[in-house]
Amino acid sequence: MPEPFIQALSFYGTQKPFRFEADVYDCEVLGELPAALEGSYYRCGADDAYPTLPGDIILNGDGMASVFHLSGGKVDFRCRYVKTERYLAERKARRRLAGKYRNGYTDAPELAGLDRDNTGNTSAFWHHGRLYALREDSIPMELDPATLETRGYAEFKPRLKTRTMTAHPKIDPVTGEWWSYGQFCHKEYRNEMALTVFDRQGNLVRQEELVMPYPGVCHDFAMTREHVIFTVMPLTVDLARMKSGGDFYAWDPSLHPMYGVMPRSGTTKDIRWHAVPGAMIAHFMNAWSEGDKVFVDGFAAPGNSFAFFNDVNGNPTPNAVADSKLTRLHFDLSRADGKVTLQGFDKAIGEMPKMDERRGLQTYRYGWHKTFDGIAMVDWQTGEHRVHQLLKTDNPGMSQEAVFVPRAPDSPEGDGYLVSVVNRVKENLAELYVLDTKDFLGAPVARVRLPFNLPMSFHGCFVARPGAQLPR
Ligand SMILES: [Fe+2]
């Protein structure tokens, strides 16, 4: 039996579902919005429309897309559920039908035969003029960029061989290609994975398969202009456990995080896997290649950073997410022993890394990430790590993922604005927070106030769209 609305376990504690779809025209703006912010800031998160099974996790929530349309100093806000097959079936039934996260054996019978995993709850992604809601075990859902109404599955679905595409794709800033992988691409839950590539215009140009070293989680991957770095982490899937109603993942301490490096000029047959003990990376900041050397930056946890999943014996594990440290992995492909060396970035503890996307897949200098008490800016050149404090203030705040927007298309790397949603703890409302990276520790240049709070979203993107606004 579902419980009354529980507060689903999330990465950062608990959160209540939002449950309503909102429009706010002409939001209150404190300060002045810079001219560079002419466009739409899209995000996707998880929000339970109906009470769930007890102990459910936030990753299993219904997809909620939201947008801040910014134009001429004015801001409109909207949020809409992603209208997936699962969501529509539940709305019709007027109750929750989906059981546990990615375990169809725990569903109500009404959901049989439907696309039960796809919630579109993980990332808002823009490519070839289209907006998608992504979820790593599913096919992207397309949304209307102005209204957020769900258009349906991505237009390329009939041509796909895979049934899954990551919520952390990479765009090559030079070629404009969209690179994606699909964990458990046939949903057989063995070791199957797919590589899928689209060109700048959204044409499907490459589909290959590969075999993972073990059936583990791979939430993100890394890319350079010369290499692709696939990952598998020691949270494993067991079909027998699923059939008995257990969790989709369980932590297996006998396994190591694995990183598979593939030259982009080669095929998935050329992947070489490297074990990197004690470096579970859920999110990457960036990566680049120098000949046979490949450098990969991400937040590495020494243990299970998805601790809402128990170990393979059913016991809880310590939550390693609080120890996630920005770490540079050095792969030297000329080494016969495959050894990988690690270099930690002092003080950079946190998650949700971002960089200036114009430097994606290449050498870069600046990055940003969420900390437990604010937003941090890292300078890889000087080693400087600065935290814009939000929590220890008169009006305590908690930042969600921040995105970088350049001041102008040709401005230097890192010169622009950092945009994030900040939850105001005492006021119980949310605001869009805009920092100038040239005055990173100074006051925000603008705060866009919503008259209510917002649950945590996961990932989003800012898209330059002149004149962006809600329909009038
Ligand atoms: Fe993610």
Residues whose N, C-alpha, C, O or C-beta is under 5 A from the ligand:
A	BS01	LIG	none
